[in-house]
Amino acid sequence: MAGRKPKYNDDLLLDELEKYLEKQPYIKIKLSELEKSTGIPYYIWRDNKKIRQVIKKMNENPAVQSRVKKDIVFPSAERLVEANYNNKKKLIESIQYFIDVLNDIYDKAIIGENFVKERDKLETVINNKNSEIKKLENKILKLENEIDILYIKSSNKEMRNEMGLKGNLIKFNKNSKQLSKDLKDIEKEFSGLFD
């Protein structure tokens, strides 16, 4: 059975958690403090498994707070040491987490740099191909123009002799119909094309 929609959905809770972290970054998140800060009852935070997982993950790595919106906030060295001053093991974990994040970012930056280089190469290839296409299109137009001129000149006997042509390239057939330029006549003549 469908029940009523929850008053505090996941998106609302994540937004409130984000606001809370903006005010108090780098601290361990406590549900009682969340209740005081947001006005959302303790049991809402406690009973939402998805939100509890987010909070648990964030509490495991308070040095580099991977925030709800997946933004990364880098702490200052002073804050990093202050947050873990009395706990050498936690300080080492926090620094290692920070180094792991930097390595991950570096790996992604290398991938991005390689992508940019590959994109630049492909753009050069595309530009070269487009240039070749333009040249070929111009060549086709020139050849078509020369063919048209050849047909026209072939109708003149003197020009044919000059060009070494045996006969007129344009032939007229008495039995062929002359095409009309009127759109209705063209549609009637080629009815299958305009359906």
C-alpha positions as CSV (number, residue, x, y, z in Angstrom):
1,M,0.0,0.0,0.0
2,A,1.2,3.5,-0.8
3,G,1.6,5.7,2.3
4,R,1.8,9.4,2.4
5,K,5.0,11.0,1.1
6,P,7.7,11.7,3.7
7,K,7.9,15.2,5.0
8,Y,11.7,15.1,4.8
9,N,12.8,13.4,1.6
10,D,16.4,12.6,0.7
11,D,17.0,15.7,-1.4
12,L,15.8,18.0,1.4
13,L,18.0,16.2,4.0
14,L,21.1,16.3,1.7
15,D,20.5,20.0,1.1
16,E,20.3,20.6,4.9
17,L,23.4,18.5,5.4
18,E,25.2,20.6,2.8
19,K,24.2,23.8,4.6
20,Y,25.3,22.4,7.9
21,L,28.7,21.5,6.5
22,E,29.2,24.9,5.0
23,K,28.8,26.4,8.5
24,Q,31.0,23.8,10.2
25,P,33.4,22.0,7.9
26,Y,36.0,19.5,9.1
27,I,34.1,18.4,12.2
28,K,32.6,15.0,13.0
29,I,28.9,15.1,12.2
30,K,26.7,14.3,15.2
31,L,23.0,13.7,14.7
32,S,22.1,15.7,17.8
33,E,24.0,18.7,16.4
34,L,22.3,18.3,13.1
35,E,18.9,18.3,14.9
36,K,19.8,21.6,16.7
37,S,21.2,23.3,13.6
38,T,18.5,22.3,11.1
39,G,15.4,21.8,13.3
40,I,14.9,18.4,11.7
41,P,14.2,15.8,14.4
42,Y,16.9,13.4,15.4
43,Y,15.0,10.3,14.5
44,I,14.6,11.5,10.9
45,W,18.4,11.6,10.5
46,R,18.8,8.3,12.4
47,D,16.2,6.3,10.5
48,N,17.2,7.3,6.9
49,K,19.7,4.7,5.8
50,K,20.9,6.6,2.8
51,I,21.6,9.7,4.8
52,R,23.3,7.7,7.6
53,Q,25.6,6.1,5.0
54,V,26.6,9.6,3.7
55,I,27.2,10.9,7.2
56,K,29.3,7.7,8.1
57,K,31.4,8.1,5.0
58,M,32.0,11.8,5.8
59,N,32.9,11.1,9.4
60,E,35.5,8.6,8.3
61,N,37.4,11.2,6.3
62,P,36.9,14.6,8.1
63,A,40.2,16.0,6.8
64,V,39.1,16.3,3.2
65,Q,35.4,16.7,3.5
66,S,33.8,15.0,0.4
67,R,30.6,17.0,0.6
68,V,27.1,16.0,-0.3
69,K,27.2,17.6,-3.8
70,K,30.5,15.8,-4.5
71,D,32.5,18.9,-4.3
72,I,35.9,18.5,-2.6
73,V,37.1,20.9,0.1
74,F,40.8,20.9,0.9
75,P,41.7,21.9,4.5
76,S,44.6,24.0,5.4
77,A,47.6,22.2,6.9
78,E,46.8,23.9,10.2
79,R,43.2,22.7,10.3
80,L,44.4,19.2,9.4
81,V,46.8,19.0,12.2
82,E,44.5,20.7,14.7
83,A,41.6,18.3,13.9
84,N,43.9,15.3,14.6
85,Y,46.6,16.7,16.9
86,N,46.1,14.1,19.7
87,N,45.5,11.1,17.4
88,K,48.6,10.2,15.3
89,K,46.8,7.3,13.6
90,K,43.9,9.5,12.5
91,L,46.3,12.2,11.3
92,I,48.1,9.7,9.1
93,E,44.8,8.4,7.8
94,S,43.6,11.9,7.0
95,I,46.9,12.8,5.2
96,Q,46.8,9.5,3.3
97,Y,43.2,10.2,2.3
98,F,44.2,13.7,1.1
99,I,47.1,12.2,-0.9
100,D,44.7,9.5,-2.5
101,V,42.3,12.3,-3.5
102,L,45.2,14.3,-5.1
103,N,46.4,11.2,-7.0
104,D,42.9,10.5,-8.2
105,I,42.6,14.1,-9.4
106,Y,46.0,14.0,-11.0
107,D,45.0,10.8,-12.9
108,K,41.9,12.4,-14.2
109,A,43.9,15.5,-15.2
110,I,46.2,13.4,-17.3
111,I,43.2,11.7,-18.9
112,G,41.8,15.2,-19.6
113,E,45.1,16.4,-21.0
114,N,45.3,13.4,-23.3
115,F,41.7,14.0,-24.4
116,V,42.5,17.6,-25.3
117,K,45.6,16.5,-27.3
118,E,43.5,13.9,-29.2
119,R,40.7,16.3,-29.8
120,D,43.2,18.9,-31.2
121,K,44.6,16.2,-33.6
122,L,41.1,15.2,-34.7
123,E,40.2,18.8,-35.3
124,T,43.3,19.3,-37.5
125,V,42.3,16.1,-39.4
126,I,38.7,17.4,-39.8
127,N,39.9,20.8,-41.0
128,N,42.3,19.2,-43.5
129,K,39.5,16.9,-44.8
130,N,37.1,19.8,-45.1
131,S,39.7,21.7,-47.1
132,E,40.2,18.7,-49.4
133,I,36.4,18.4,-49.8
134,K,36.2,22.1,-50.7
135,K,38.9,21.7,-53.3
136,L,37.2,18.7,-54.8
137,E,33.8,20.5,-54.9
138,N,35.5,23.4,-56.7
139,K,37.1,20.9,-59.1
140,I,33.7,19.3,-59.8
141,L,32.1,22.7,-60.4
142,K,35.0,23.6,-62.8
143,L,34.6,20.3,-64.7
144,E,30.8,20.6,-64.9
145,N,31.3,24.1,-66.3
146,E,33.8,22.9,-68.8
147,I,31.4,20.1,-69.9
148,D,28.6,22.6,-70.3
149,I,30.9,24.8,-72.4
150,L,31.9,21.7,-74.4
151,Y,28.3,20.8,-75.1
152,I,27.4,24.3,-76.2
153,K,30.5,24.7,-78.4
154,S,29.8,21.3,-80.0
155,S,26.7,22.7,-81.5
156,N,28.8,25.1,-83.7
157,K,30.4,23.3,-86.7
158,E,33.6,25.6,-86.6
159,M,34.1,25.0,-82.9
160,R,33.7,21.2,-83.4
161,N,36.4,21.2,-86.0
162,E,38.6,23.4,-83.8
163,M,38.1,21.0,-80.8
164,G,38.4,17.8,-82.9
165,L,34.9,16.7,-82.2
166,K,33.1,14.5,-84.8
167,G,29.6,15.6,-84.0
168,N,27.2,17.7,-82.0
169,L,27.1,16.4,-78.4
170,I,23.6,17.7,-77.9
171,K,21.0,15.7,-79.8
172,F,17.4,16.5,-80.2
173,N,14.9,13.9,-80.8
174,K,11.7,14.9,-82.7
175,N,9.7,12.4,-80.7
176,S,10.7,13.5,-77.3
177,K,8.4,15.8,-75.3
178,Q,9.6,19.3,-74.4
179,L,9.5,19.7,-70.6
180,S,7.4,22.5,-69.3
181,K,8.7,24.8,-66.6
182,D,5.3,25.1,-65.0
183,L,5.2,23.3,-61.6
184,K,1.8,21.7,-62.3
185,D,3.0,20.2,-65.5
186,I,6.1,18.9,-63.8
187,E,4.1,17.4,-61.0
188,K,1.8,15.7,-63.6
189,E,4.7,14.4,-65.7
190,F,6.5,13.0,-62.6
191,S,3.5,12.2,-60.4
192,G,5.3,9.4,-58.4
193,L,7.9,11.8,-57.1
194,F,5.6,14.2,-55.4
195,D,3.4,11.9,-53.4
